[in-house]
Every structure is written in structure tokens, then in C-alpha cells.
Amino acid sequence: MQHAVAYYRVSTARQGRSGLGIEAQRTAVARFAEAEGYTLVAEFTEVETGKGADALDRRPQLAAALAAGKAARCPVIVARLDRLSRDVAFIAGLMAQRVPFIVAELGADADPFMLHLYAALAEKERRLISERTKAALAARKAQGARLGNRSNVAEAAAAGRRVQVEEAAAFAANVLPIIQSLQASGVRDLRGLAAVLNNRGVRTARGGRWHVSNVKNLVDRLP
């Protein structure tokens, strides 16, 4: 059996709505590893956006996965390429670390050239979406719509609160299955749950560490 390191990531703005929850990624990577004859020697989990030039600096679990891969001289496996990034330059920077990445969705034969190609396509798609959004806003403004109208402050604030509630619910939808599986294995007290989540590298919605209080907030959501 070959060794490998697993890396999972969700971004708080999208988790739960895209089918890219942590447990879904863990299942995909586990199935791939079993089919291809890999033994996972370490797992790293991150709750952080993949955007920005300093994305790697804000993703300590990815840096830890790279270090573990280097130390064990083995690849890092992710469920999908966008769990690393949609940015070509970022992907190129990761390739320069000389730790091979395997994307379960693309198969074991996807070489670095293919990864760059898929990243370029994803980056272009993201840019086109942004351009279409800007064009739509410009068209509305040309038709007389008042964008950014201060009279809509209350409405905008309400919309912001709805987004926060949705993101909190989406975060809970990803982390609660982990907590439930821990409870089923015998870890039931809040302090113990917080310790295991921290040991697994699972971050809170704000990217921090787990404590009794924020674990309780999530557990209280359980029926």
C-alpha cells in the first residue's frame, strides 16, 4: 500500500450548498484511496476561502498537509481541484512545492499539466461570471435603477442578516455530521468534542479553535 495525506476544505460562504461538505470530501477521498491502493497517514481539514494572493498564508492546514507530504514523501489527495483553488497562479505555486497532488475527481493519471489546464478553465469561468454580473448591474443602472440607494439601507441590512443566518446554517450542516459521528463513537461531553475537532484540524466558522461554548452552540442545533 502507498501512503498519502488527505486535505479537505470548505469555504464558509458556500459550504452545504455546493455538495462540497467536509464529510462528502472525506468519503470521496476514502473511496479513491481504497480503489487506488493508498493508505491515508494524515488528514487536514480547513474552513477558509480559497481566494486572494495570500490564500496559502491564510490556510495553515494546507501548509501542514504539504509539510506532512514532504516528510512522508507521499502525495496529497483532495476530492476536487477547487478544494485547492481556482487560481492558476496559486496552483502553480503549489506545484512548485514539489509535493504531488492527486485530485480524486480527475483520477490518478491527471498530471501537473492537466491540473494547470483545469485550473485555467475554472479561473476563466469565475472571471466570466464576474463580468456578467457587472454587465447586468450596469444595464440596470442604465435603465434607471438606483443602485446603492441609501433609502435601502434597512433592506440591505436585513439581507445581510439573512446571509449570516444562511451561512451559519450551512456551516452547521457540514460540522454537525462530524459531531454526530464522534458522539456515536463515544465522545459525548462538550470538552471532549472540542478537543477532537481541534486535533482533526477542523476550524470554527471564523477559522478559530473549538471551545465548550461554540461546540454547545452547534450541538443545540441537533433535534
Disulfide bonds with the S-S distance in Angstrom:
none
